[in-house]
Amino acid sequence: MFMDPLTVFLDEQEEKIVEQFKNQVVVSEHDHLKDRIHLNGQAMYRMVIGYFRSEITEEDIRNLAFKVACKRNQAKINIADFVHNVCLGRKLILDCLQEGGISAPVLLPALLKINECFDIFLVHAVSKYTELKNRDLAEKQMFIERSHKDRLTILGQLASSFVHEFRNPLTSIIGFSKLIREDHPELPYLHIIENELHQLNYSVSQFLLVSKKGSAVLKNDEIFNVHQLFEEILAFLYPTIVDVNAEITCVIDPACELTGSRDEIRQVLINIISNALDALQRITGERLISIEASQEGKQANIAISNNGVPIPPDVLPVIFEPFFTTKELGTGIGLYVCKEIIERHEGTITCESSDERTTFTMCFEQIHAFHEYDKKQV
């Protein structure tokens, strides 16, 4: 049989090729099996010889591929490194055969047999590796979701207690400050006190919106004008806008209206504009915020852009996740609350960010009532 001399030759070359593999293989520093990785190369080499002799079947190759894939997954190595190392083993064997002075009639079928063996191994190994990685990611995602739900439950309980301990006296203080302003309009700094109280009330409301009770309390179905709402919001944020030295341009359709909770949409827009002002504080030069709102048939669109520090690409997909924040003193619930409110209003919110600008876009389908579930909680 013409393969016999070939397999004898490969037997003789095993030590040399395995040593070459050991010297050239890509190994991660954190791989706890890095000192034994050459044994995988030796196993693959013997797999090839066994395949030549018909002592190893495709099922045997599949089992070896699964075993190696499991080890590589446990070592948390990159799939690209894994494929590279398998291809390295193939190359070393092919180079050895071509340099061994083997005649063409024997060499050609040998090359085909080797490639067939490695192709079978790679398909099964990569498939198993991908399956294991996907399973690990799914388990991590499930753990994260459970953790978030637990944290949200705790936060909801804290918020419910917080409202009784803090909201009532805060409301009283705001009310008395208005009475003082009416009786003594000449008092200095009173407008600053009132603004700070409203900012504090806004922060409390954010926490309340995370809990079921908070979102139920704040709902109030009505039709309201978007242009008037923005005028109110910009007046509320005026001290911060001046402090940041931001220039705000508005292109708002005077006829643009929304149906739903005016207070909740106000909360969303304040949050996004406040985030924009925060991003602008970290740049020098011109600081711009652009606000656009339009009505297209039954759909209302709102876009808020700024030319501040961009959101990194790796962060962008998770900015609406609860408790995720890049701010040193951030709570990580602002954008999460925004997304919850907008979805409750049958809308969507997306974000695009580049070096030139960051834009939050909100699209609302005009609705005339909340879902039955929401009505019951109002």
N, C-alpha and C positions, 0 to 999 in steps of 0.2 A: 504494500500500500504506500502511495507516494507521500503520505503525510508522516510516516514513521520517522524518516531522517529529519524531518522538520521539527517534530516534537522533541526528538533527542537533542537537536540543536538548541531549542528553546529551554529545555531542562538545564543545559550547560550554562545558559546565559542568565538564569534566574537571579543569582546573587548579584551580578553586575547591574542588571536593570533595576532591581529593588533598591540597590544602593544609590543609583542615579535618581530614582524617584524620591528617595528620602532627602536627597540634597536639593532637589528642585521644587518640591511640593510647597504650595502656599499654605502657611499655617498662621492662624490668628493668635495673638499673644494671650488672649483670655481663654483659649481652647484648653480645657483641662486634660484632653486626650492627645495633645500635640506630640508627646513623646512616643505615642503608639500609632500615629496615623500611617506610618509606613507599612504597618501590618495590613491595612486595608489595600495598599498597593500590592502587597505580596498575595493577598487573597484573590485580587482581581487577576493577577498574573497566572496563578494556578487555575483560575476559572477558565482562562483562555486556552491553556494547554488541555484541560479536561474537555473543553468543548471540541477541540480538534480531534481528540481520541473518542468522541461520542460517549464519554463517561459522565458528562454533565448535560442535563436537559435544560430547556428554557425555563422550566419550573424551578430548577436549582438556581439559575441565574436570577430569577425573580426573588427568590428567598434571600439570596446574598444581597441583592440590591436593597431590599426592605431592611435588612439588618444594618447595612452601612448607613442608609438614610436615617434610621432611628438614632444611631450613634452621633451622626453629624448634627441632627436636630437637637439632641441633648447637649451637644457642645456649643449650640447657638452660633454656628458659623454661617457665613453668607452663602446663599445658593450659587452665586457666581463663582466663588472660590471652589465650591464643591464640584461644579461642572468643569472648571478649569483643571482641577486635579485629576478627574477621570480622563479628560482629553489628553492630559500629560502622559498618563499611563499608556494610552493608545499610541501616542506619538513615539514614545521610547521603544515600544515593541516593533512598530513599523520601521523605525530607523535601524534598529538592530538587524532586522531581516534583510533590508536593502543593502546593508553594509556587510552581510555575511556571505556574499558570493553565491547565493542560492539561484538556481536557474529560473528563467522566466516561467516555464510551464508549471513549476512548483510554486513560485512566488505569487503569481496572480491569484489562484484560488485561495492561497493562504491569506492574502490581504483582504479578500472578500469575506472570508470566514471570520477574521479578526474584527472587521468593521461590523459585521452582523452581530457578533457577540457583544461588542461595546454598545451598539445601538439598542439592543434589547435591555442591557443593564441600565443605560442612561434613562430610557423611557420609564422603567419601573422605579428607579431610584428617585428621579425628579418628581414623579407623580406622588410617591409615598412621602417624600420630603415636603411637598406642597400641601398634601393632606394633613400632615402633622402640624405644620405651621398654621394652617387655617384653623385647625382644632384648638391650638394654643391661643390664637387670637380671639376665637369665639369665647373661650373660657375666660380670658382676661376681660373681654367686653361685658360678659355676663356679670363678672365680679364688680366691674366699674359701675354698671347700671344698678346693681343691688346696693352698692355703697352709696351712690347718689340718692337713691330712693330713701335709704335709711337716714342720710343726712338731711334730706328735704323734710322727712317726717319730723325729725328732731327740731329743725328750724321752724316748721309750721307750728309745733307745740310752743316753742319759745316765743314766736311772733304773737300767738294768741294770748299768752300771758303778758307779753310786752305791751300790747294795745291797752290793757286795763291799767297797767302800772305807769304808762308814759303818755299815751295819746290824750287822755282826758285832761290832765294838767296842762299839756302843751296847747290844746284847743283853748283852754281858759286864758292862758298867757297871751295867745294871739288875739283873742277877743278883747282883753283888757288893754292891750297895746293900741288897738283901734280906738277904744274909748279915750285913752290918753291923748292920741293924736287929734281927736275931735275937740277935746277940751283945751289942749295946749298945742296948737299947730306949729307954734314957733320953737318948740323944743328941738335942739339939734340932735343929730344921730338917730332919731326915732325911726326914720325910714330904713336905716341900716339894720337896726334891731329887728324890724318887721321882716325885712328880706331874709335875714339869717334864720328867723323862726320858720319862715315858709320853706327855706332850704332844708331845715331839720325835719319839718313835716313831710317834705318830699322823700327824704331818706327813709323815714319810718314807713311811709306808704310802700316803698319798694319791698321792704321785708314782709309787709302784710300781703302783698300780691303773690308771694311765693306760697303762702298757705292757702288752703281751700276757703277758709273763713274770710281771709283778706280779699280774695278775688270775688267772693260773693257779695261782700259789703259794698265794694266800690262800683259794681255794675249799675248802670242807669241808661236805659235804651232811649236815645234821642237822635234827632237829625241836627247836625251842627255845621257851621261854615268853617272851612279849613283856613281861609285867609284871616278871619278874625281870631282863630285859635293861635296862629303863628304870631300875630301882633301881640297877643297876651303873653305868649311864651317869651318872645324877645324882650318885652318890657320886664318880665320877671328875671331874665338872665342878664339884663343890661349892665349891672355892676361888674359881673365877671367878664362880659364882652369888652368893656372899657379897660379892665385890668389887663386882659390879654392883648389888647390893641388889635382886635380882629375886625376885618371888614366883611360885612355880610350883605350879599346880594340876594334878592328874592324875585322869582318869576312865578307868581301864584295866580291861577285862574280864579277870579272873584266868585265864579259860580260853583267852584269845587266844594262838594259836601260829602260828609260821611255819616253813616248811621251806626250808632252803637253807644259806647260809654265815652263821653267827652273827657272825663277825668282820666280814664285809662290811656286813651290816645295821647292826651296831653303829657302823661307820664312817659310814654314812649319817646315822643319828640324831644322833651327836655333831656332825657337820658342820652340820646344820640347827639344832640347839639353840645351837651356838656362834655361828652367824650371827644368831640371834634375840637372844642376849645382846649381840652387837655393835651391833645396831639399837637396843636398849634404852639403851645407854650414851649415845646421842645425844639423849635426851629428858629432861625434868625431870618430876617427879611420880611417880605410881604406875607401876611397871614390872612387867608381867604376862606370863607364859608359860603357855599352856594346852596340855596334852597329853591327847589322847583316842585310845583304841584299842578296837576292837570286832570281834567275829566275826559275820559274817552268812552262815550256811551255809558254803560253800567259800571265801568271800571274807573276807580280813582287811583292815581299814581303819585307818589311822593318820593323825591330823591334829595338827600342831604349829602353834600360833598365838602371835603376840606383838603388843603394842600399841606397838611402836617406830616408828622412822622408816619411812614406807611406801616401797615400790619404785615409782619413776616409771612411768607407763603406757608410755612409749616404751622403757623398759629391760626391762620385764616379759617381752616375747616372746623376749629373747635371753639371759636369765640362765643357761640351761643350756648355752649355747655354750662350747666350750673357749677358755680364755684371756681370756674377757670378765670384767672386774671393775671395780667402782667404788671399791674400797679402794685407798688409796695404796700399801700394801705387799702387796696381794693377788696371788695367782698366777693366779686365774681358772680353776682346775681343780676346786675343791671341789664345786660343784653339777653340773658336767659328770660327775665321778666318781659322784656320787649317782645321776644319771639312768642311767648305764651299768650300775651295780650293780642298780638296781631293775628295769630292763628285762631284765637277765640272769636275774632271779628271776621273770620273767613278770608284772611289775607295772607300774604307771604312777605318775608323780609330776606334780602340777600345782601351780600357785601362784596365789593371788588376793590382791590387795593394795589397801587403801583407807586413808583417813586414820585409821580406827578400828582396823584390825588387818590383819596379813599372815598368811596361812595356807598352809602346805604340806600337801598331802593325798597320801597314798600308798595305793594299792589293790593288793592281792596276791591272785591266784588261787592257792589252795593246791596246791602241786605236791609230788610225792614223789621226784622225781629230776631232775637237770639233763638238758639235751639231750645226745645222743650226742657232739656236738662238744666240749661242756664236759667230759664224762667223760674223754675222751681226754687232756685237758690237765691233769687233776687229778693 
